[in-house]
């Protein structure tokens, strides 16, 4: 195997796949990238057996072949090379030699046939949608995923396919985020699947705000996303996601409309004086007005009063201020609405004009 290319053309696919590789691995070959050169293209693959990322780039191929190279060492070397330098990579025995200008680097290799093969998944359904749309749905929901929860099915993002609609949903048991979009073509069948947290974070780092279509393929226990230069494959979490629609508060008829930035700024200031352990703030609503109040054990207090479009009488509810700020940060409307029922019920947040995303936050007893 031998190829040459510019540093930047080698660095880009490396950046796309190296994040998947874990620093500590049970199998030595999992610390390596699978390097394949064929038909004038370089293909780099990284995996941790749960998530796999494969990226490709055109190169000047001198000899086809494949091997595996230590991911982090090779990536750090290429990243540290000067811009625009030509790189020549060649396999010699059980070593790979990289020439860059007047520099030479020799790295150990492991046989390519030791690298796990994840190519053969039985695709049962596929859909296509703009890359920017999928990124937006994930950005508006991924923050609400649980992290290392014993309820393992919460440590991921639900993709819910129904008719001609795709929904992304995440919850950690204290809040829920949902975003949806219409599909140009209905999926073959309704189904729910859970992408693990690491896979979601890799996709968010990969996706751009582009109108180019990405293809999503589903199998019984895998999801695969295809873009022109990248193929992402992830195992799915085997579990039953909670009935998220039951969490959306029914009868939340007390509506408060307010400027998103004004509310977010008020919450950020109040959070400074909230209880560090519970991070609770109290929202008090009266006609035309929303008050944000925070206390802490040192008897310090924050009191913010902001103008709101509401006819609601006196209602007071406590919330975790971090959950409210996360939800507001995931919305992009200038104005948002809070739908409330009573002090014991959840709050539903959504944009006033764009209701693609909905966020539910459980109340906090202060």
DRENDO-1510 file (C-alpha; in Angstrom, 1 decimal, always signed):
<recs>
REC; n; res; u; v; w
REC; 1; UNK; +0.0; +0.0; +0.0 .
REC; 2; UNK; +1.3; +3.4; -0.9 .
REC; 3; UNK; -0.3; +6.8; -1.6 .
REC; 4; UNK; +0.5; +10.5; -1.5 .
REC; 5; UNK; -1.7; +13.5; -0.8 .
REC; 6; UNK; -1.7; +17.0; +0.8 .
REC; 7; UNK; -1.7; +17.2; +4.6 .
REC; 8; UNK; -5.2; +18.9; +4.6 .
REC; 9; UNK; -6.7; +16.1; +2.4 .
REC; 10; UNK; -5.5; +13.5; +4.9 .
REC; 11; UNK; -6.3; +15.5; +8.0 .
REC; 12; UNK; -10.0; +16.0; +7.2 .
REC; 13; UNK; -11.1; +12.3; +7.1 .
REC; 14; UNK; -8.9; +11.7; +10.2 .
REC; 15; UNK; -10.8; +14.4; +12.1 .
REC; 16; UNK; -14.1; +12.8; +11.2 .
REC; 17; UNK; -13.2; +9.3; +12.4 .
REC; 18; UNK; -10.7; +9.7; +15.2 .
REC; 19; UNK; -13.2; +10.7; +17.8 .
REC; 20; UNK; -14.8; +7.3; +17.7 .
REC; 21; UNK; -11.6; +5.6; +18.8 .
REC; 22; UNK; -11.3; +5.1; +22.5 .
REC; 23; UNK; -8.0; +5.7; +24.2 .
REC; 24; UNK; -8.4; +2.5; +26.3 .
REC; 25; UNK; -9.4; -0.6; +24.5 .
REC; 26; UNK; -9.8; -4.3; +25.3 .
REC; 27; UNK; -8.6; -5.2; +21.8 .
REC; 28; UNK; -5.4; -3.6; +20.6 .
REC; 29; UNK; -6.6; -3.2; +17.0 .
REC; 30; UNK; -9.5; -1.0; +18.2 .
REC; 31; UNK; -6.9; +1.7; +19.0 .
REC; 32; UNK; -6.0; +1.8; +15.3 .
REC; 33; UNK; -7.6; +3.1; +12.2 .
REC; 34; UNK; -8.3; +0.8; +9.3 .
REC; 35; UNK; -6.5; +2.3; +6.3 .
REC; 36; UNK; -7.7; +1.2; +2.9 .
REC; 37; UNK; -6.4; +2.5; -0.5 .
REC; 38; UNK; -8.3; +1.5; -3.7 .
REC; 39; UNK; -9.5; +3.1; -6.9 .
REC; 40; UNK; -7.7; +6.3; -6.2 .
REC; 41; UNK; -9.4; +6.8; -2.8 .
REC; 42; UNK; -8.3; +6.6; +0.8 .
REC; 43; UNK; -10.8; +5.2; +3.3 .
REC; 44; UNK; -10.2; +5.5; +7.0 .
REC; 45; UNK; -12.4; +3.6; +9.5 .
REC; 46; UNK; -12.5; +3.9; +13.3 .
REC; 47; UNK; -14.7; +1.9; +15.7 .
REC; 48; UNK; -15.3; +1.0; +19.4 .
REC; 49; UNK; -17.6; -1.9; +18.4 .
REC; 50; UNK; -20.6; +0.2; +19.3 .
REC; 51; UNK; -20.1; +3.1; +16.8 .
REC; 52; UNK; -18.2; +3.0; +13.5 .
REC; 53; UNK; -17.2; +6.0; +11.3 .
REC; 54; UNK; -15.7; +5.7; +7.8 .
REC; 55; UNK; -14.5; +8.7; +5.9 .
REC; 56; UNK; -12.9; +8.8; +2.5 .
REC; 57; UNK; -10.8; +11.2; +0.4 .
REC; 58; UNK; -9.2; +11.2; -3.1 .
REC; 59; UNK; -5.5; +10.5; -3.1 .
REC; 60; UNK; -2.7; +9.8; -5.6 .
REC; 61; UNK; -2.6; +6.0; -5.4 .
REC; 62; UNK; +0.7; +4.3; -6.1 .
REC; 63; UNK; -0.2; +0.9; -4.7 .
REC; 64; UNK; -3.5; -0.4; -3.4 .
REC; 65; UNK; -3.7; -2.2; +0.0 .
REC; 66; UNK; -4.9; -2.0; +3.5 .
REC; 67; UNK; -3.5; -2.0; +7.1 .
REC; 68; UNK; -4.2; -0.5; +10.5 .
REC; 69; UNK; -2.3; +2.4; +12.1 .
REC; 70; UNK; -2.4; +3.7; +15.7 .
REC; 71; UNK; -5.1; +6.4; +15.5 .
REC; 72; UNK; -4.1; +9.0; +18.0 .
REC; 73; UNK; -0.3; +9.0; +17.2 .
REC; 74; UNK; -0.9; +9.2; +13.4 .
REC; 75; UNK; -3.6; +11.9; +13.9 .
REC; 76; UNK; -1.4; +14.0; +16.2 .
REC; 77; UNK; +1.5; +13.8; +13.8 .
REC; 78; UNK; -0.5; +14.8; +10.7 .
REC; 79; UNK; -2.2; +17.7; +12.7 .
REC; 80; UNK; +1.3; +19.0; +13.8 .
REC; 81; UNK; +2.6; +19.0; +10.2 .
REC; 82; UNK; +3.0; +22.4; +8.4 .
REC; 83; UNK; +0.1; +23.5; +6.2 .
REC; 84; UNK; +0.2; +22.5; +2.6 .
REC; 85; UNK; +3.0; +19.9; +3.0 .
REC; 86; UNK; +2.8; +16.8; +0.7 .
REC; 87; UNK; +2.5; +13.5; +2.6 .
REC; 88; UNK; +3.7; +10.2; +1.3 .
REC; 89; UNK; +2.5; +7.0; +3.2 .
REC; 90; UNK; +3.9; +3.6; +2.4 .
REC; 91; UNK; +3.6; +0.2; +4.1 .
REC; 92; UNK; +7.0; -1.6; +4.7 .
REC; 93; UNK; +6.6; -5.0; +6.3 .
REC; 94; UNK; +4.8; -4.5; +9.7 .
REC; 95; UNK; +5.5; -0.8; +9.7 .
REC; 96; UNK; +4.0; +2.2; +7.9 .
REC; 97; UNK; +6.4; +5.0; +6.9 .
REC; 98; UNK; +5.2; +8.6; +6.4 .
REC; 99; UNK; +7.4; +11.1; +4.6 .
REC; 100; UNK; +6.5; +14.8; +4.9 .
REC; 101; UNK; +9.0; +17.2; +3.3 .
REC; 102; UNK; +12.3; +16.3; +4.8 .
REC; 103; UNK; +10.7; +14.5; +7.8 .
REC; 104; UNK; +10.1; +10.8; +8.2 .
REC; 105; UNK; +7.9; +9.0; +10.7 .
REC; 106; UNK; +7.6; +5.2; +11.2 .
REC; 107; UNK; +4.6; +3.7; +13.0 .
REC; 108; UNK; +3.7; +0.2; +13.9 .
REC; 109; UNK; +0.8; -1.6; +12.3 .
REC; 110; UNK; -1.6; -4.5; +12.9 .
REC; 111; UNK; -3.1; -6.7; +10.2 .
REC; 112; UNK; -6.2; -5.4; +8.6 .
REC; 113; UNK; -8.0; -8.7; +8.9 .
REC; 114; UNK; -8.0; -8.3; +12.7 .
REC; 115; UNK; -10.2; -5.2; +12.4 .
REC; 116; UNK; -13.9; -5.8; +13.1 .
REC; 117; UNK; -16.1; -5.8; +10.0 .
REC; 118; UNK; -19.4; -4.0; +10.3 .
REC; 119; UNK; -20.3; -3.9; +6.6 .
REC; 120; UNK; -23.0; -6.5; +6.5 .
REC; 121; UNK; -26.1; -5.2; +8.1 .
REC; 122; UNK; -29.5; -6.2; +6.8 .
REC; 123; UNK; -31.2; -3.0; +5.8 .
REC; 124; UNK; -35.0; -3.1; +6.4 .
REC; 125; UNK; -35.9; +0.5; +5.6 .
REC; 126; UNK; -34.3; +3.7; +4.5 .
REC; 127; UNK; -35.2; +7.4; +4.4 .
REC; 128; UNK; -33.6; +10.6; +3.0 .
REC; 129; UNK; -33.6; +14.1; +4.4 .
REC; 130; UNK; -31.5; +17.3; +4.3 .
REC; 131; UNK; -28.4; +17.1; +6.5 .
REC; 132; UNK; -29.1; +20.4; +8.1 .
REC; 133; UNK; -32.6; +19.3; +9.1 .
REC; 134; UNK; -31.4; +16.2; +10.9 .
REC; 135; UNK; -28.7; +18.2; +12.6 .
REC; 136; UNK; -31.3; +20.7; +13.8 .
REC; 137; UNK; -33.6; +18.0; +15.2 .
REC; 138; UNK; -30.7; +16.5; +17.2 .
REC; 139; UNK; -29.4; +19.8; +18.5 .
REC; 140; UNK; -32.9; +20.7; +19.8 .
REC; 141; UNK; -33.2; +17.4; +21.7 .
REC; 142; UNK; -29.8; +15.8; +22.5 .
REC; 143; UNK; -29.2; +17.9; +25.6 .
REC; 144; UNK; -32.0; +16.2; +27.4 .
REC; 145; UNK; -30.4; +12.7; +27.1 .
REC; 146; UNK; -29.5; +11.0; +30.4 .
REC; 147; UNK; -25.9; +10.4; +31.1 .
REC; 148; UNK; -24.9; +7.0; +32.7 .
REC; 149; UNK; -28.4; +6.4; +34.0 .
REC; 150; UNK; -29.2; +2.9; +35.2 .
REC; 151; UNK; -32.2; +3.1; +32.9 .
REC; 152; UNK; -29.9; +2.5; +30.0 .
REC; 153; UNK; -32.6; +3.2; +27.4 .
REC; 154; UNK; -32.5; +6.9; +28.5 .
REC; 155; UNK; -28.8; +7.2; +27.7 .
REC; 156; UNK; -29.6; +7.8; +24.0 .
REC; 157; UNK; -31.9; +9.6; +21.5 .
REC; 158; UNK; -35.1; +8.1; +20.3 .
REC; 159; UNK; -35.8; +8.2; +16.6 .
REC; 160; UNK; -39.5; +7.8; +16.0 .
REC; 161; UNK; -40.7; +7.1; +12.5 .
REC; 162; UNK; -44.4; +7.4; +11.8 .
REC; 163; UNK; -46.2; +7.8; +8.5 .
REC; 164; UNK; -44.4; +10.7; +6.8 .
REC; 165; UNK; -42.9; +12.2; +9.9 .
REC; 166; UNK; -39.6; +11.8; +11.8 .
REC; 167; UNK; -39.3; +12.7; +15.5 .
REC; 168; UNK; -36.2; +12.9; +17.7 .
REC; 169; UNK; -36.9; +12.6; +21.4 .
REC; 170; UNK; -34.7; +12.6; +24.5 .
REC; 171; UNK; -35.5; +12.5; +28.3 .
REC; 172; UNK; -33.6; +12.0; +31.5 .
REC; 173; UNK; -36.7; +11.6; +33.6 .
REC; 174; UNK; -36.8; +15.3; +34.7 .
REC; 175; UNK; -37.3; +16.9; +31.3 .
REC; 176; UNK; -38.2; +15.9; +27.8 .
REC; 177; UNK; -37.3; +17.4; +24.4 .
REC; 178; UNK; -39.0; +16.5; +21.2 .
REC; 179; UNK; -38.5; +17.9; +17.6 .
REC; 180; UNK; -40.2; +16.7; +14.5 .
REC; 181; UNK; -40.1; +17.2; +10.7 .
REC; 182; UNK; -42.1; +16.0; +7.7 .
REC; 183; UNK; -40.6; +13.5; +5.3 .
REC; 184; UNK; -40.8; +13.9; +1.6 .
REC; 185; UNK; -41.6; +10.2; +1.3 .
REC; 186; UNK; -43.2; +8.0; +4.0 .
REC; 187; UNK; -41.0; +5.4; +5.6 .
REC; 188; UNK; -41.8; +1.8; +4.8 .
REC; 189; UNK; -43.1; +1.1; +8.4 .
REC; 190; UNK; -43.5; +2.9; +11.7 .
REC; 191; UNK; -40.7; +2.1; +14.1 .
REC; 192; UNK; -38.8; +3.4; +17.1 .
REC; 193; UNK; -35.1; +3.0; +17.7 .
REC; 194; UNK; -32.6; +4.4; +20.2 .
REC; 195; UNK; -29.2; +5.7; +19.2 .
REC; 196; UNK; -26.6; +5.6; +22.0 .
REC; 197; UNK; -25.3; +8.8; +23.4 .
REC; 198; UNK; -21.8; +8.5; +21.9 .
REC; 199; UNK; -23.3; +8.0; +18.4 .
REC; 200; UNK; -25.5; +11.1; +18.8 .
REC; 201; UNK; -22.5; +13.2; +19.8 .
REC; 202; UNK; -20.4; +11.9; +16.9 .
REC; 203; UNK; -23.2; +12.8; +14.4 .
REC; 204; UNK; -23.6; +16.3; +15.9 .
REC; 205; UNK; -19.9; +16.8; +15.4 .
REC; 206; UNK; -20.1; +15.6; +11.8 .
REC; 207; UNK; -23.3; +17.2; +10.5 .
REC; 208; UNK; -23.2; +20.7; +8.9 .
REC; 209; UNK; -26.0; +23.1; +8.2 .
REC; 210; UNK; -26.3; +21.9; +4.6 .
REC; 211; UNK; -29.3; +21.2; +2.3 .
REC; 212; UNK; -27.5; +18.1; +0.9 .
REC; 213; UNK; -29.4; +14.9; +1.4 .
REC; 214; UNK; -28.2; +12.2; +3.8 .
REC; 215; UNK; -29.5; +8.7; +3.6 .
REC; 216; UNK; -30.5; +6.9; +6.8 .
REC; 217; UNK; -30.7; +3.1; +6.7 .
REC; 218; UNK; -32.3; +1.0; +9.4 .
REC; 219; UNK; -31.8; -2.6; +10.4 .
REC; 220; UNK; -33.1; -4.6; +13.4 .
REC; 221; UNK; -30.2; -3.5; +15.6 .
REC; 222; UNK; -28.2; -0.9; +13.6 .
REC; 223; UNK; -28.6; +2.5; +12.1 .
REC; 224; UNK; -26.4; +3.7; +9.3 .
REC; 225; UNK; -26.1; +7.3; +8.0 .
REC; 226; UNK; -24.6; +7.9; +4.5 .
REC; 227; UNK; -23.1; +11.2; +3.3 .
REC; 228; UNK; -21.1; +11.7; +0.2 .
REC; 229; UNK; -17.7; +11.3; +2.0 .
REC; 230; UNK; -18.7; +9.6; +5.3 .
REC; 231; UNK; -20.6; +6.5; +6.4 .
REC; 232; UNK; -21.6; +6.3; +10.1 .
REC; 233; UNK; -22.9; +3.1; +11.6 .
REC; 234; UNK; -24.1; +2.6; +15.2 .
REC; 235; UNK; -25.6; -0.2; +17.2 .
REC; 236; UNK; -28.9; +0.6; +18.7 .
REC; 237; UNK; -29.9; +0.4; +22.4 .
REC; 238; UNK; -32.1; -2.6; +23.0 .
REC; 239; UNK; -34.8; -1.3; +25.3 .
REC; 240; UNK; -38.3; +0.2; +25.4 .
REC; 241; UNK; -38.4; +4.0; +25.4 .
REC; 242; UNK; -41.0; +5.6; +27.8 .
REC; 243; UNK; -44.3; +6.8; +26.3 .
REC; 244; UNK; -43.1; +10.3; +25.8 .
REC; 245; UNK; -46.4; +11.6; +24.5 .
REC; 246; UNK; -47.9; +10.9; +27.9 .
REC; 247; UNK; -45.4; +13.4; +29.4 .
REC; 248; UNK; -46.8; +16.3; +27.4 .
REC; 249; UNK; -49.1; +18.1; +29.9 .
REC; 250; UNK; -52.7; +18.1; +28.8 .
REC; 251; UNK; -54.9; +20.9; +29.8 .
REC; 252; UNK; -51.9; +23.3; +30.2 .
REC; 253; UNK; -54.1; +26.3; +29.3 .
REC; 254; UNK; -52.3; +29.0; +31.2 .
REC; 255; UNK; -50.2; +30.5; +28.4 .
REC; 256; UNK; -47.4; +33.0; +28.9 .
REC; 257; UNK; -45.7; +34.5; +25.9 .
REC; 258; UNK; -42.3; +36.3; +26.5 .
REC; 259; UNK; -39.2; +37.3; +24.6 .
REC; 260; UNK; -36.8; +34.4; +24.6 .
REC; 261; UNK; -33.7; +36.5; +25.1 .
REC; 262; UNK; -35.2; +38.6; +27.9 .
REC; 263; UNK; -36.3; +35.5; +29.8 .
REC; 264; UNK; -33.0; +33.7; +29.2 .
REC; 265; UNK; -31.0; +36.7; +30.5 .
REC; 266; UNK; -33.2; +37.0; +33.6 .
REC; 267; UNK; -32.8; +33.3; +34.3 .
REC; 268; UNK; -29.0; +33.5; +33.9 .
REC; 269; UNK; -28.8; +36.3; +36.4 .
REC; 270; UNK; -31.2; +34.6; +38.9 .
REC; 271; UNK; -29.2; +31.4; +38.6 .
REC; 272; UNK; -26.2; +33.1; +40.2 .
REC; 273; UNK; -28.1; +33.4; +43.5 .
REC; 274; UNK; -30.0; +30.1; +43.3 .
REC; 275; UNK; -29.3; +27.1; +45.6 .
REC; 276; UNK; -26.1; +25.5; +44.2 .
REC; 277; UNK; -27.5; +22.0; +45.0 .
REC; 278; UNK; -31.1; +22.2; +43.6 .
REC; 279; UNK; -30.6; +25.2; +41.3 .
REC; 280; UNK; -34.3; +26.1; +41.8 .
REC; 281; UNK; -36.0; +29.3; +40.6 .
REC; 282; UNK; -39.6; +30.3; +41.2 .
REC; 283; UNK; -41.7; +31.6; +38.4 .
REC; 284; UNK; -44.7; +33.8; +39.4 .
REC; 285; UNK; -47.2; +34.8; +36.7 .
REC; 286; UNK; -49.7; +37.6; +36.9 .
REC; 287; UNK; -51.5; +39.5; +34.1 .
REC; 288; UNK; -48.8; +41.1; +31.8 .
REC; 289; UNK; -46.0; +40.1; +34.1 .
REC; 290; UNK; -43.6; +37.2; +34.8 .
REC; 291; UNK; -41.4; +37.3; +37.9 .
REC; 292; UNK; -38.2; +35.1; +38.3 .
REC; 293; UNK; -37.2; +34.6; +42.0 .
REC; 294; UNK; -34.2; +32.7; +43.4 .
REC; 295; UNK; -33.0; +32.2; +47.0 .
REC; 296; UNK; -30.0; +30.4; +48.5 .
REC; 297; UNK; -29.1; +29.2; +52.1 .
REC; 298; UNK; -27.1; +32.4; +52.6 .
REC; 299; UNK; -30.5; +34.3; +52.5 .
REC; 300; UNK; -29.5; +36.0; +49.3 .
REC; 301; UNK; -32.2; +36.7; +46.7 .
REC; 302; UNK; -32.6; +37.5; +43.1 .
REC; 303; UNK; -35.8; +39.1; +41.9 .
REC; 304; UNK; -36.5; +39.8; +38.2 .
REC; 305; UNK; -39.7; +41.2; +36.7 .
REC; 306; UNK; -40.2; +41.0; +33.0 .
REC; 307; UNK; -43.0; +42.0; +30.7 .
REC; 308; UNK; -45.1; +39.1; +29.4 .
REC; 309; UNK; -48.1; +38.6; +27.1 .
REC; 310; UNK; -50.5; +36.8; +29.4 .
REC; 311; UNK; -53.8; +37.2; +31.1 .
REC; 312; UNK; -53.1; +34.4; +33.6 .
REC; 313; UNK; -53.9; +35.1; +37.2 .
REC; 314; UNK; -51.6; +34.4; +40.1 .
REC; 315; UNK; -49.6; +31.1; +39.4 .
REC; 316; UNK; -46.3; +30.2; +41.1 .
REC; 317; UNK; -44.2; +27.2; +40.1 .
REC; 318; UNK; -40.6; +26.1; +40.9 .
REC; 319; UNK; -38.2; +24.8; +38.2 .
REC; 320; UNK; -34.6; +23.8; +37.9 .
REC; 321; UNK; -33.1; +26.8; +36.2 .
REC; 322; UNK; -30.6; +24.8; +34.2 .
REC; 323; UNK; -33.4; +22.8; +32.6 .
REC; 324; UNK; -35.2; +26.0; +31.6 .
REC; 325; UNK; -32.0; +27.5; +30.2 .
REC; 326; UNK; -31.2; +24.4; +28.2 .
REC; 327; UNK; -34.7; +24.4; +26.7 .
REC; 328; UNK; -34.6; +28.1; +25.8 .
REC; 329; UNK; -31.1; +27.6; +24.2 .
REC; 330; UNK; -32.5; +24.9; +21.9 .
REC; 331; UNK; -35.2; +27.1; +20.5 .
REC; 332; UNK; -34.5; +29.8; +17.9 .
REC; 333; UNK; -37.8; +31.8; +18.0 .
REC; 334; UNK; -37.6; +35.4; +19.1 .
REC; 335; UNK; -40.6; +34.8; +21.3 .
REC; 336; UNK; -41.5; +31.6; +23.3 .
REC; 337; UNK; -44.5; +30.5; +25.1 .
REC; 338; UNK; -44.8; +28.7; +28.4 .
REC; 339; UNK; -47.9; +26.5; +28.9 .
REC; 340; UNK; -48.7; +26.0; +32.6 .
REC; 341; UNK; -51.5; +24.3; +34.5 .
REC; 342; UNK; -50.7; +24.4; +38.2 .
REC; 343; UNK; -47.8; +24.3; +40.7 .
REC; 344; UNK; -47.7; +20.5; +40.6 .
REC; 345; UNK; -47.7; +20.1; +36.8 .
REC; 346; UNK; -45.0; +20.2; +34.1 .
REC; 347; UNK; -44.3; +23.3; +31.9 .
REC; 348; UNK; -44.4; +23.0; +28.1 .
REC; 349; UNK; -42.0; +25.3; +26.3 .
REC; 350; UNK; -42.2; +26.0; +22.6 .
REC; 351; UNK; -41.6; +28.7; +20.1 .
REC; 352; UNK; -44.6; +31.0; +19.3 .
REC; 353; UNK; -44.2; +31.0; +15.5 .
REC; 354; UNK; -42.2; +27.7; +15.0 .
REC; 355; UNK; -43.6; +24.8; +16.9 .
REC; 356; UNK; -41.3; +22.2; +15.4 .
REC; 357; UNK; -39.7; +21.6; +18.9 .
REC; 358; UNK; -41.4; +21.1; +22.2 .
REC; 359; UNK; -39.8; +20.9; +25.7 .
REC; 360; UNK; -41.3; +19.6; +28.9 .
REC; 361; UNK; -39.8; +20.5; +32.3 .
REC; 362; UNK; -40.9; +18.9; +35.5 .
REC; 363; UNK; -41.7; +21.2; +38.4 .
REC; 364; UNK; -39.5; +21.5; +41.4 .
REC; 365; UNK; -40.8; +21.8; +45.0 .
REC; 366; UNK; -39.1; +24.8; +46.6 .
</recs>
